[in-house]
Amino acid sequence: VLYYIAFALGTFSGSCFLYTIVIYSQSLVEREGFSGIVFLFLYIPFPILFMFTGLLLDRFSRKLVLASFQGIVFLASFLIFFLSHELLQEPYLLLGLAFFHGIGMTVVLPGRMALLR
């Protein structure tokens, strides 16, 4: 039961963070299209890497894969927080961090479901 609660809270907070990055990007640049580009960089890893996620989870330890990609998500989130002053000067750094975060979330979401089986 505890794992299901943690799964629900983790999925909810991950989704909230994805949309928070898009809203945050609107405050960095005055152009409206920048937030759409950030959204694209967040979700472009999904169709590219999603085909290999199942292979990765079946071939290697699910817990190890999930932990490593959650580490990627944590690192990207921490860097966005840590580099917030630099992002004000150079907002296009957010695109790379958003892509990095998207790579992690591509494996984290199905990995959590795979651990439930």
C-alpha positions in Angstrom: 0.0 0.0 0.0 2.9 2.4 0.8 4.4 1.8 -2.6 1.1 2.7 -4.3 0.9 5.9 -2.3 4.5 6.8 -3.2 3.8 5.9 -6.8 0.8 8.2 -6.9 2.6 11.1 -5.2 5.7 10.7 -7.4 3.7 10.7 -10.6 1.7 13.7 -9.5 4.8 15.7 -8.5 6.6 14.7 -11.7 3.7 16.0 -13.8 3.4 19.2 -11.7 7.1 19.8 -12.2 6.9 19.4 -15.9 4.2 22.1 -16.2 6.0 24.3 -13.7 9.0 24.4 -16.0 6.8 25.6 -18.8 5.3 28.3 -16.6 8.7 29.3 -15.3 10.0 29.6 -18.9 7.3 32.2 -19.5 8.8 34.5 -16.9 12.3 34.1 -18.4 11.7 35.3 -21.9 9.1 37.8 -23.1 8.4 35.9 -26.3 5.3 33.6 -26.0 6.8 30.9 -28.2 9.7 30.1 -25.8 7.4 28.2 -23.4 6.2 26.1 -26.3 9.8 25.3 -27.3 10.5 24.3 -23.7 7.4 22.1 -23.8 8.7 20.5 -27.0 12.1 19.8 -25.4 10.4 18.3 -22.4 8.4 15.8 -24.4 10.6 15.1 -27.5 12.5 12.3 -25.7 9.3 10.4 -25.2 8.7 9.3 -28.8 12.4 8.8 -29.4 13.3 6.8 -26.4 10.0 5.2 -25.4 10.6 2.3 -27.8 13.7 1.3 -25.9 12.3 1.7 -22.4 10.7 -1.8 -22.2 13.9 -3.4 -23.5 16.0 -1.5 -20.9 13.6 -2.5 -18.1 13.5 -6.2 -19.2 17.2 -6.6 -19.8 18.5 -5.0 -16.6 17.4 -4.8 -13.1 14.2 -2.7 -12.9 15.1 -1.2 -9.6 18.6 -0.2 -10.8 17.3 1.3 -14.0 14.5 3.2 -12.2 16.9 4.5 -9.6 19.4 5.7 -12.2 16.8 7.5 -14.2 15.2 9.0 -11.2 18.7 10.2 -10.4 18.8 11.9 -13.8 15.4 13.6 -13.1 16.7 14.7 -9.7 19.9 16.1 -11.2 18.0 18.0 -13.9 15.6 19.4 -11.3 18.4 20.4 -9.0 20.3 22.1 -11.8 17.2 24.1 -12.8 16.9 25.2 -9.2 20.7 25.8 -8.7 21.2 27.6 -12.0 18.1 29.9 -11.6 20.2 33.0 -11.6 22.1 31.9 -14.7 18.8 31.1 -16.4 17.8 34.7 -16.0 20.9 35.8 -18.0 20.9 32.9 -20.5 17.4 31.3 -20.6 18.2 29.0 -23.5 20.1 26.8 -21.0 16.7 25.7 -19.9 16.2 23.9 -23.2 19.0 21.5 -22.5 17.9 21.0 -18.9 14.4 20.3 -20.1 15.6 17.7 -22.6 17.7 16.1 -19.9 14.7 16.0 -17.6 12.6 14.5 -20.3 15.1 11.7 -20.9 14.7 10.8 -17.2 10.9 10.9 -17.2 10.8 8.7 -20.3 12.0 5.7 -18.2 10.7 6.7 -14.8 7.0 6.6 -15.6 7.0 3.1 -17.2 9.6 1.9 -14.7 7.3 2.6 -11.8 4.5 0.7 -13.6 6.8 -2.2 -14.3 7.7 -2.5 -10.6 4.1 -2.9 -9.8 3.9 -6.2 -11.7 
